[in-house]
Structures are given as structure tokens and as C-alpha cells.
């Protein structure tokens, strides 16, 4: 049955990593409902590794753009501004993760914290969508350093509060600074390459020995499944945000957060720390 667990968890990761709904919260629920028989340290590391499949999906989806940007960056001011913004936006998360990442994970990485993060994040998302906004930026190349820094700082909410969702915090941060919805979403995708890619690689190097229970084949199955599903989700989300707002995701977050709290209260999900 391990291969089936890998496929299901890979699907969940691929579906939720870039949607503003928290992949962490969904993986916790899925792991508990499936009764995955791996040690919690193995399951935690497995979830981080298959996250790499979703990051690879971004790289492949934007491959042509990335190649063009690599060719143009030495002379094109817009490309230089965009990647400087991405690097600057990474700095708060890198500093926070290096100083407090393990402590935050040890203290807060449990289902009830995730559930409340989903609910609060959903309410904030809905309120932000109701708030009139002046849109000043409609392309990645136009993003200013102050806007990028703001996105990077707001993104840290997801590190401080597991379950809030990195994609949600970075997209909402972008929208609050004047990015239109599609540009904020694309910036979140690009920002995920160094932020999530670096975190995945670091966690794998530190905890790769804990994957033994899952087995390398099952890890590979989860990674590939996550990659395939995430690739299609990226295209779908970009099309969706061009004509829709995030109110539906906000309502969904509140509902799934309440569901997790109910599952905890009924004993279906055990409210222990997953770190």
C-alpha cells in the first residue's frame, strides 16, 4: 500500500502547493485519514521532498522564459529589476528560517495551529478582496524593490504560522502593494523557486536518512506525481486569476479549517506536533 500513499500524497501536494489554501494543512489531514504507517519524522521529510516536485514544475512551466531571462539579464533593465526583486523578497524568509525555523516547527507544527491559520488566513483573504485597491503594476518587470520587500516580509507570516500558506501570503502581499492578481500570482510562482527549492534541498540534506521507512521508490513516486499535478495546476491557476478573485479560496479555507478542528475534537486526527 505504500505506493498508493505516495500517489495520494503527491496529488495533494501538487494540487495545493501553489493554491492559496496551504499544502501543509491538506497533507496533515490526508496523512491522518490515510493512516500512513510511517514514523512522523519520515512522513514529515517525505512531504518536504515531494514539495520539490512542485518546484520543478514551476521551472519546467517557465523554462522558455527562464532561458530568455538568463540571456537578457546582462543588458535588459526589466529582467534585472525582476530578479533583483525576487532575490530581495527571499531575504526575510531566509533570515527568519535560519534563526527560528526549527524552533517554530517544533512549537507550532500541529493540526490545531494549522486549522486556525487556515481560518484566519481565509477571513483576511476575503476582506482584502472586498477592499478597493489601486492597481499600479501589471508585469513582473515593473515590480519595484519596495513592493518586492513587502511581499518578502508578508510571506514570512507563513513561516511564523504554519498553515497560513506561503502562496497565499505572497500573493496577498503583492496585491496589497499594487500588483494586479495575475502578476502577484506569477511573482509568487517565481519566488517559490529559490525559497521552497532551498528549503526542500536543505531539509533533504539534513534528514534524508529518515526516508528509509518510506523507501526510495515511493519517494520517487510521490515526487513525480507532485510534479505532474502541480504543472497542470499552475496553468489552471494563471487562467483562473485572469477572470476571478480569491473569495472562493477564502471560503474554502475557512471550511477546511473548521473541518480539521472537528476532526481533532472527534479524535479522527490526533493533535500532536508533526516536527
C-alpha angles and dihedrals in degrees: 000000000000092000090055091052088051093052094047094046090046090053091049092049093047093048097047109030096087100025113091092247105091120259088208093062094046094047091051091053093044093048092051096044091048091048090223104203097217123110112266091246090055092047092048093051091044090055091051093049095050087050083071089066090059091049090050088053090061091050092050094043092053096034096121092046091048092051091048091048091050089054094046102039095090093063110010111094094198093055091045091051092048096052093041086055091050092050092047091048089055095057100078092049093047092050094044093046093049094048103037109006098107093042093050091048092049094048104036110023098108135111099255092053089048092048093054090045089055092049097045092043090050093052092048091048091052092048092049090052090052092050116092110244133194108226112212103157126058104161134050091237091061096056110120127217093250089053092048092048091050091051090049092051094045089048088063089071086077090055093047094044115036111218096031089105126239092226092050094049095045094046093047090045089054093048091050091055094053104271115139115241098261092047092048089050094049091047089053090053093051092044089054092063097071098025100047094027092055093044092049093049093047094048091047092052092048098043108022091118089066092065092075094097092055095046127228093261092057091046088053091049091052092046094051093044091051091049095051096046094043092051091060093041091057092056092044094050093050090053092045097052092050089070107015140056128226099255092107091054089048092055091045091052092054092048095048090046091054090046090054091050090050091049089051093049091050093048096245089118119038112225098222128130114272098201 
